[in-house]
Structure formats: C-alpha cells, structure tokens
C-alpha cells in the first residue's frame, strides 16, 4: 500500500486531461520497464503490456484510465480573461474558485484561477442566484492580461489545455482527497498489482494484459487494442457514491449495471465470491449515469465477458475523496481474481 499511495500522489500531481496524456504515459512506461516488462503504446497513446500466464489460449485484460477532466481555451475575451470548453463531463460550479495552469503551445505554463464573471459580492448581489455556465465561468491569469492583445502576447491561444489543481493530500486518518482520483487511484492499484506479481513471482493461470487507456473520459478509451485471445475484460474504475448507493469510501465496489446495461452476470458473481472468500469489504451497486472502458468495448462489438470494479470514491467529477481501505480492498480483490479460474458459463 505504501507503493500504491506514493505512485498515486505522483500521478495526481501530473496533469493529464484527455488529449494531453503523453507525459504521464511516458512516466508509466518507465515504471513498467522498471519491472523488466516490455510495453507498447497504441497510435491513440494508450499503454499496453502483458504478464505471462500458463495457458495462453485465453487471457484476461485489466484496464484503468489515466486521462482526467480538464479544460481548453475556447476564447480569449476582450478583458484578457479566458473562456473555457470542457474536456470531459462535469458541472461548471465544481471548478469555480479552482487554481489552474494554462499550458501554451510554446511550452510555457501560466497559472490562473477559475472564477465567475463579476464575482465580487459587493458589486453583484445576484451571485448566489447565478447559474454557472460556459458563458460566465472564466480564467483570470496570474500575469498582466487586461486585454485580449496582452493575453495573446503571453503566448495564450485557442486550443491551449487548462489543468485544474488536483490539491492532493492523504490525511493521517487515511482519507485521500484530490481531483482526478477517477481514475488515477485505480491505475496506481493496477501498478501495485503488477509489482506484487513480479516481486513475489506469482504464477498466473492465464496471461493478464494491462491497458492503461487515455481517452475514457470522452468515451472511447478501451475500444481497441484488445488482444483476440481476451476472454474476460475487467475495467478498474471508481465506484460512485451517493444517495441510493451502497458503495462507501472504504470498500471495493462491484458494478452490476450502469447506463450501458448489465455487466456479465457470471463474472460479477465470481468477483463477489472472491471478495467473500477473502473477507473483503465490498458492495454491489448500480451506477445510473456511468460508462466504463469495458462497456464502451462492448458497444464496439468486442466478444468478451465484461466486468467493472473499483475503489469507492465520493463526489465524482468534483473534488473527490476515498480512503486507503478502498485501495486495499480493490487491490486484494484483483490479486485474488488474476489467480482464479476463468468464468466459463
């Protein structure tokens, strides 16, 4: 768990909005290499590697996505402020007041703050009633930028990526607070699993393919590069917490159904059985407004048994929180899963 937490903090501090993931994929490529494993990168920029197993006629695939929510400069306003377009899906009010960085085409990084237009309560009494939208959420740069011309002189242009400050911390009580736990928490867990397999020379009954996808937040991260011998496809992504859900910040969540429909029943039952045998804290849930790389692969016509598990994460697509216990329960379920028989029914 120490390794998982250390890697997670590093990943959270590395900006990687969908469309701008080269830096973090390069870092994870180095991490894979440190375990003596060769990896490849897809044309879309996803990272793929395999741990061998005894029977290579059928394989498993585990995926987690390293791309996150973010922004992009849509317009430079006459005031020198910036108007954003969203990268991924989130409510505008969840980024209000957030520190950010604008990464320019010339390679410069300019800090700033995301604020509501005319945000001073002393001159605008309607602030509390104002709906936050793409037309009134703006970025104020931490540089002399009072006109469009001054902003452009700084190197800012339409299409520049905007990174939101993750503000990552692990409290003494074990809570992890940060943006982008979706899905960097799961990616760190997958690398913890890889480390455990390699360091303890664990023999696997079947090969395990790892796919670190980089386009999940826009809906097509895990639809390609799936080896033909893949029998089971397990997405490792956050478990959503909220009213009507049983998932908590301490458990591993096993998804029965999301907006795409039910996940494979036999695989889900197998995961529940493994969790119970290991004495893990788990929950089975339905996510009403959710899709995963696994469900997107099914929509693309991939012939696999698909499942979805992950650590319980509160406040999804906002300032998120989980607990180290959720990381631990997810890790232990994955470790049991990769050593178990395939689901044949």
N, C-alpha and C positions, 0 to 999 in steps of 0.2 A: 504493500500500500504506500510505502514511502516513495518508491519509484513512480507509481501512478500519480501521486499528488505533485511530485516535483515536475514531472513531464507536463501534467495538466496546467500548472501555473505558467510554464514556459509557453505552451500552446495558446493559452488565453491572452498572453501579452504579445502574441504575434498576430498582427492584423491579417485577416483572410476572408474578406467578403467575397461572395460568389462572383467569379470573373477576375479575381485578383488573388490567386492562391499559389502562385509559383514559389514564393519564399517559404511558406510553411510546408509545401510538398517537398521542396529541396531539403528542408531540415529533417523531415520524417524519412526521406530516402537515406540520409546519413545514419539515422537511428537504426533502420533496417540493416544497413551494411555492418553496423557495429555488432550485430548478432551473427554475422557470417552468412547472411542471406542475400541473394541477388534479387533485385526488384526491377520492374519496368514501369514506364509512365505511358499512359494512353495518349492518343492525339488530343483528347479533351483535357489532359493534365491530371488525370486520376492516377493514384499509386497502386500497383498490384504486386503481390509477392505470395509465395506458397511455402507451407511447411509440409514436407512429405508424410505420407501415411502408408500403412501396409498394403491395403487394397486400393490401387489407383483407378480401378474401373468406375468407381463412384466417389464423389468428393463433396465436401461442404464448402460453402462460401460465407464468410462473415464480412459485413460492411459497416463502416461508420463514416460519417461525412465531416470533413474539416472546413467546409465553406460555412460562412456565417451571414447574418443580416448585415446590412451596411447602407451606404448611400452613394449617390453620384451627383455631381454638379449638373443640374439641368439648365440653369440660367444664372447669369451674373446680373444682378439688379442695378438700377441707376445709383442706388445708395452704396454700392460696393459690397453689399451682402450677397449671399448665395442662396438660390432656391434649389431644393433637392428633388431627386426622384428616388424612390425606394428601390433597394436591392433586397429582395425577399419580402415577406409579408409581415407587417407589424402595424400597430396603431401609432399615429403620429404623436399622441400625448406621451408615449413611453420613452421618447428620446428628448423631450423638452428639458432643457437645462443641462444636457449632457455635454461634457467636453469631447472634442473631436479633433481629428487631423485630416487635412486635405493633402492628398499626395498628387503633386503636379506631374505633368508629362516630362519635365526636365529633371525629375527625381527629387525635387525639394519637398519638404514636409512643412506645412503651415498649420499651426494649431488654431483652434477656434472654439466657439460654443454654439450649441443649437438652442435657439430661443424663439419665442413667439413674437411676431411683429407688434411693435408698440406695446411692449410688455411691462412698462412701469405702471404700477397700480396708482401712483399719484397723479397720473395724467390719463389713465384709461380705466374707468370703473366697470367696464364690461368684460374684463379679463376672465373672470370666473365663468361667464356665460358663453365665451367664445369657443366654438368647435375648432379643434386643431386639425388643419388640413395642409395639403401640399402648397396651398396658396398663401398661408400665413406663418408657416414654420421656416425659419431662416438660419443661416450660419453667419455669425459675426466673426471675422478673422482677427487674430491677435497680431495685427500689423496695420500700418497706415493704409486704410482702404475705405475711403469715404465716397468714392465714385467708381463706376464701372472701369474707367480707364486705369485707376490706381490698382484695382484688383487684377486686371489683366497684366499690368506691369510687374506684378509679383509672380507672374507665371501661371495664374489660375485660368483654367479654360473649361468649357463644357466637356463633360466626359471624365473629368478627374474623379477618382474614387475618394470617398469620405469614410474614414474609420471612426467608429464610436469607442470611446474609452471604456475598456472592459471593467475597470475598477475591481480587480480580482483580489480576494482575500480568503484565507482559511482561519476561522476563529478557533480559540482554544477549546471550545466545545465541539469542534468537528464540523461546523457548518461551512460550506463553500459558497461564497456569494460572488457573483460575477455575471456580466453579459456573456453570451456565447457558450454557456455550458451545453447548449444544444449546438453542436453535438461533440464538442471537444472533450467533454467528460467521457463519452463512450470511446472516442479514439484513444485516449490515454489508457482506458481499461483494456482495449484490444492490444495495445503495446505491452501492457503488464502481462497479459496472457501469453503473448509471444515470448517475452522474457522468461516467464515461468517454464514454458515448454522447452526452450533452448537450454536454460541453465540446469534444469533437472533431467534433461534428456528423456522427456516423456514420449513414449511411443503412441502414436495415434493410429486408430483402426483405418482411417481414411485420410487422404490429404485434406488440408484446410487452406483454401485460398482466402487471402485478405484483400479487400478492395477498399481503399480509402478514397471515397468519392469527393468530388469538388463542385458539384452542381445540384446538390439535393434541394437547397432552398428555393430553387426555381423549377424543380420538378423532374429533372432527368439525370440525376447523378448516377444511378446504378442500373441503367437500362442496357448497357453494352459491356463488352469485355468480360462476359461471363463464360468461363470455360465450359465446353459442351458436356463434360462428364459431371457437372454440378448436379447433385441430387437434392440437396437442401440449401436454401438461401435464407440466412438469418440476418436481418438488419438489427444493428445495435444502435438504438437511438433513445432519446429521453422518454420517460414515462410522464404523461401530462397529469398535473394535479389540479383539482378544482372541485366545485360543487358537483355532487353526484358521482365522483370518482372514489375508488378505494385505494389508489396509489398514494404513498406517502414519501417524504424526503429520505426515509431510511430503508426503503425496500427496493427490490428489483421488480419492475413492472413487466408483466407478460400480456401482450395485447391479443384480445380475442377478435376484435373487429375495429376497423377505422372507417373513414369515409369511402374507402375503395371497396369495402365489403369484408367478409370474414377471412381471417388467416387460416392456414391449413390446420384442420382440427386435430389430426394425428400428431403433428409436430407440436402444437400447443399443449396437448395432453402429455406428450413426452417431456416437455420443458417443465410443466407443473410437477410431474412425477419426480424428476431430478431435483427440483427445488425442495420438495418434501423429504426426499431421501437424505438430502444434505442438511436438513434443518434450517433452511434459509428463510429469511423474512421476505415474502413475495406477495404480489397482488395481481389478480387478473382483472383487466379493465377493457372498456370500450372507449375509444377516442373519437368523438363525433366529428371533429374538424381537423383531421390529421391524414397525412400520407407519408409513406416512407420510401426509401430506395427499393425495398422489397416489393411493395405494392405497385410502384412505378414499373418495375421489371415485369410484373405480371401483366400489366396493361400493355407492355411492349411485346407480349406473347412468349415470354420465356417459360419453358416447361420445367418447373421446379416445385418443390414443396416449400412454401414461404412462411416465415415467422418474424416476429418483432419483439424484442425485449430491450430493457434499458433501465438506468437508474431513475428513480422518481425525482422530477425537477419541478419546483414551484415557479409560477409567474412566467410561463413560457413566452418567448419572444419579447420579454421585457428585461428588467434587472432580475436575473434568475437566482435560485438557491437550491442546493441539495446538501446532503450530509455524507461524510466519508463512509458511513454504514451502507448507503446505497451503492457506492462504488464497490465496496467489498462484497455485497450480496450479488451484484451483477458479475463481478469477476469470478466468484466461486461457481455460479451457475454456468458460465461459459466454460470454465475449466472442466466441470463435470460433463458438459454437453459434448465437447470435442473428443472426449474419451469414450463416449457411449455409442451403442449401435445406431445405425441409421433407422429412420422410420420407414417401414416398408408398406404399411397399409395405405 
